[in-house]
Amino acid sequence: MTDALSPVLAQLAEAKGVSTTWWDWHGQQREVPAASVRTVLAALGEDATDDEAARASLDEVRDRPWRRTLPPTVIHRAGRTDQVLVHVPHGSAVAVRVDLEDGGSRPLEQARHDVDPRTIDGTSIGEAAFVLPADLPLGWHRLVADTDAAPLDPISATATLAVVPDRLRLPAGAPLTGLLTQLYQVRSRRSWGIGDLGDLARLGEWAAGAHDAGFVVVNPLHAAEPCPPIEPSPYLPTSRRFVNPIYIDLGSLPGADRLSDATRAEIDALAERGQALTGDELIDRDAIWTLKDEALRAAFRELGEGQAEDVARLHAVEGEALVDLATWCSIAMAHGTRWRQWPTELHDPRSPEVLAHRERHREEISYQVWLQWVVQTQLAHAQQRLQEAGMPLGIVGDLAVGIHAEGAERWALGDVFAHGVTVGAPPDQFNQLGQDWSQPPWRPDRLAEAGYAPFRDMIRAVLRAAGGLRVDHIIGLFRLWWVPEGGLPVDGAYVRYDHEAMIGILALEAERAGAVVIGEDLGVVEPWVREYLTERGVLGTSVVWFERDEQGEPLPPERYRELCLATVTTHDLPPSTGYLQLEHVDVRQRLGLLTRPEEQERAAEQESIDQVRRALAARDLLPREDAPVAEVVDALHRWLELTPSRLRGLALTDLVGDVRAVNQPGTSTEYPNWRLPLAGPDRQPLLLEDLIDGDTR
């Protein structure tokens, strides 16, 4: 077997949505190694070990739709007319109806559809078409096919039908200006070494009152490990559907007035130790959660039983997924947070051994469920406070690209995720070696077979207490860079997803939540993707440093997109003060992440900055091109005010003159990613009180 990409391997890859070429950041087309194509196809369940196997797999892929009566999931845009294809033994009668989620039913009209039958396993199979009318209501419905012949597959006689908005409604009152912050950085005198939901509410109320802010964009608040070691990256959670209890505000615990004096004293003593951590130069999640967990367990022992009815309401909404999370946490407490290192019998969440564990550890599982009720209650209260303070949107959450490979979601959902590959990114200007994010990707076919329920439920959950959602790397809903495990990021391949389904479901859940959606569409993006997102009412992201015209000059603010969140910086760059001082070049040189000489890199970045300085001066936003850094930062934000963008974001780090980036892409332990507290220009930590009390308005 050679390593050449044979025609049949290329055809199979195309049929499964796997790229065989890609364009690098220099504008050069590159070929995906044949070995990588085979690995990615194997992760999609297709045998491509040699050409004979690939040919058999290709035949099966082409026949697969004809083996089903109905497709597993159908996405239909409201207000449009479409068709759904149905397969039955040739000559058989068939009728299709829609069972609506509100209990009603609608028969579908059959359309003329002249297609030759196909022989599948010795049986002649015909194809019929039925019309999906434009007036079907938004929502999650069921398609049902009735035939006078034995169904090809009884399960496939029904299908999920999602009727989604053609276009998402845009935010009212635009343009709106708001804050961008990493919540864990925003520490106060009363927080336990990490910014919490009480701090978020205070920050938002101050921003609304003092600066007429309309929203606060926060980092992903997704659930992390229940015990050390806790992953510091909010973009590598154990579950995206649930919330991280580390953000619980112990000072506003629901029902705290019913605690005994002894328990109050115990929690107060722990609070003193927790608040002492706020003086640390780095955020130590392990130490913080150890103290918070002890305090919360003390509170649960007295409050848990009395709050059971409230917790049960959350359980009714989240269902078995909430118990799965709690079970994973309970097992992780006993066997560690890497589930693939657990005893084999605990790998399957439905195994008898896991069910037995639940019975033996009911109290621990009840505690983990209670934690979710507490943190989600506080998150909803924070959103209420921000809206009462006058914010039209309030909290804008952040959805991470993926999850930890050893996390609760991967354990609970199993084969909905691909095996043998991870998500990453090809080399680009700022990550010249490429990236491997170590996250398992969704399998597009398994999502469709599951009716997209895992994706839908995740989106629905993160929008429950938010006025908006920022989708990190929204291009991942169109295609993701799959990297073979153990390989280099440069040897990956793009895998396409059904973007009509992914964006449609995102829009449906946002419409129902009354929320705005912001797509982080930076980096290598196919031009049609931004046009598509605009058509669907999804806002993009524009960062001043990246916005350039056809000649490579800074894009005039009037030419920025209307449907976007316009900002000066992003969390993958240093704050503006640091960027203007080439902090990013210093860090990448120190860590060995440059692929060209430092002098060349420094000169190129400085020229890019000088271009922006010249543009600011030309618009009279700067008195002169060599103005001090602080004046440039101010001018950059006045530049944003000249854009037509619906949303404009001010990074909290820019507001206080912070220098250090919270994250250096392409690193893990080499840089203190996600562990730096908010600081001033002198790199010394700042507290929330320093910000509020020092505000001169």
Secondary structure, DSSP 8 states (H G I E B T S, - for coil): --SS--HHHHHHHHHTTB-SEEE-TTS-EEE--HHHHHHHHHHTT---SSHHHHHHHHHHHHHGGGG-SS-SEEEEETT--EEEEEEEETT--EEEEEE-TTS-EEE--EE------EEETTEEEEEEEEEE-TT--SEEEEEEEEESS--SSGGGGEEEEEEE-SS----TT-SEEEEEE-GGG---TTSSSS--HHHHHHHHHHHHHHH---EEEE---EE--SSSS----TTS-SEEEEE-GGG--GGG-TTGGGS-HHHHHHHHHHHHHHHHGGGSSS--HHHHHHHHHHHHHHHHHHHTGGGHHHHHHHHHHHTHHHHHHHHHHHHHHHH-S-GGGS-GGGSSTTSHHHHHHHHHTHHHHHHHHHHHHHHHHHHHHHHHHHHHTT-SSEEEEEE-S---TTSHHHHHHGGGB-SSEEEEE---SSSTT-EEEEE--B-HHHHHHTTTHHHHHHHHHHTTT-SEEEETTGGGGTEEEEEETTS-GGG-EEEE--HHHHHHHHHHHHHHHT-EEEE---SS--HHHHHHHHHTT-BEEEEGGG-B-TTSSB--GGGS-SSEEEES--TTS--HHHHHTTHHHHHHHHTT--SS-HHHHHHHHHHHHHHHHHHHHHTTSSSSTT--HHHHHHHHHHHHTTS--SEEEEEHHHHHT--S-S--TT-STTTTTT----B-TTS-B--HHHHHHT---
